[in-house]
Amino acid sequence: MDNDQIFFHLGEGTAFDNIPASPAIYQTSNFTFNTLKDMSESLQHEDKIPFYTRGANPTTAILQQKLAALEGTEEALVFGSGSAAITAAVFSQIKSGDHVVCVENPYSWTKKLLDKTLSRFGVSTTYVNASDSQGIIDSCQPNTTLIYLESPNSWTYEMQDIEQITAYAKSKGIITIMDNSCASPLYQQPAKYGIDIIVHSATKYLSGHADMVAGVLCTSKTIFDQIFQGEYMTFGGILSPFESWLMIRSLRTLDMRMERVTKNALIVADFLEDHPKVEKVIFSHSKNYPQPELRDKYLKAAGGLMTIDLATKDFQATEKFCNTLKRFKLGCSWGGFESLAFPAVTTMSSLNYDKPNTLVNRIRLYIGMESSESLIEDLTNALNTI
Ligand SMILES: Cc1ncc(COP(=O)(O)O)c(C=O)c1O
């Protein structure tokens, strides 16, 4: 099935001859029945036959079908945020006494889930450098039930050798989860390489317009059944039908948006790499990216994220740079239309700004869909203040 079929047609047929160009929003909590038999049938198959919108909803079902097809999995579930999807996925695979192996610096709230929440239930975690695939394997213990990957990783874009890790995990009966937000399903399909559960912050590229928060989990029918009957229905962190509709709308332009941000990101990275006021550019498609083999094996293209270290150790200089930016707004999320700068210092205590190892000069950039000329002009102005 090609992407045109996925984005524009899949799942949208109706029983009527006249198919609406845009699917209906079933903005309803409840579904009603004329007969006891129909009601009973629906409740027995609550994951597929609409009974109550915390379970299945026809608008959301269209979206889920498209997302599963995009990731190449049998099933998908959408959630009210990426964190809700991650929490449901992780909780579904662990119990008290289990051990998790996780990449060292996953998305911050994923780390908090493991360190703060799961530690209260007797689940321990070992963190391993995200570029050390063998180290991830070597850190597994007899009680390891879950390996949690992010490839490319948040902020620094290290990649893992997915095939190597999943081959080991399968031989030991360990489940693998991977956060694929950074690549999007267009640029990387981890299920092809054996990942059991793929999670996304759908707030990012999949929605792509900075107007909603959402998450998705893509997996096999077997794991879907387990999560649907457990964490999905119990935690209840669903996406509303209206937001499902919004994301269906967003998916129509996913490939165009990805193409545009990737093209812009390559131009901007090229500019920054040669700039004397930039000490370092961390970008999956830069000349110096340290894992070119894994990038070429797994990633079809770059996307819009990169991180720079300014050529200064002075907090005031970083602040001046940030405050001078006009096209780039200061903001945390990414994957939308708008270019953003996220200074690492905003996540740190100002008491640490003067300490030698503090990355006061580190800034994550998301390159959006503006013209690359205007973005470069904006960065030039800001860099000139250093
Ligand atoms: C890589 C990654 N994973 C997960 C999340 C969490 O997603 P959400 O903010 O939609 O809950 C984010 C959010 O910023 C993210 O960047």
The ligand as a Tripos MOL2 file, in Angstrom:
@<TRIPOS>MOLECULE
LIG
   16    16     1     0     0
SMALL
NO_CHARGES

@<TRIPOS>ATOM
      1 C1         10.9790   12.3430   21.8460 C.3       1 LIG1
      2 C2          9.7300   12.6480   22.6070 C.ar      1 LIG1
      3 N1          9.0000   11.6430   23.0900 N.ar      1 LIG1
      4 C3          7.8770   11.8460   23.7890 C.ar      1 LIG1
      5 C4          7.4330   13.1250   24.0670 C.ar      1 LIG1
      6 C5          6.1750   13.2990   24.8770 C.3       1 LIG1
      7 O1          5.1220   13.6440   24.0520 O.3       1 LIG1
      8 P1          3.9080   14.5970   24.4900 P.3       1 LIG1
      9 O2          4.4810   15.9370   24.7850 O.co2     1 LIG1
     10 O3          3.0190   14.5670   23.2940 O.co2     1 LIG1
     11 O4          3.2970   13.9830   25.7000 O.co2     1 LIG1
     12 C6          8.1300   14.2070   23.5610 C.ar      1 LIG1
     13 C7          7.6180   15.5610   23.8300 C.2       1 LIG1
     14 O5          8.2020   16.5540   23.7480 O.2       1 LIG1
     15 C8          9.3260   13.9740   22.8230 C.ar      1 LIG1
     16 O6         10.0580   14.9790   22.3580 O.3       1 LIG1
@<TRIPOS>BOND
     1     1     2 1
     2     2     3 ar
     3     2    15 ar
     4     3     4 ar
     5     4     5 ar
     6     5     6 1
     7     5    12 ar
     8     6     7 1
     9     7     8 1
    10     8     9 2
    11     8    10 1
    12     8    11 1
    13    12    13 1
    14    12    15 ar
    15    13    14 2
    16    15    16 1
@<TRIPOS>SUBSTRUCTURE
     1 LIG1         1 GROUP 0 **** ****
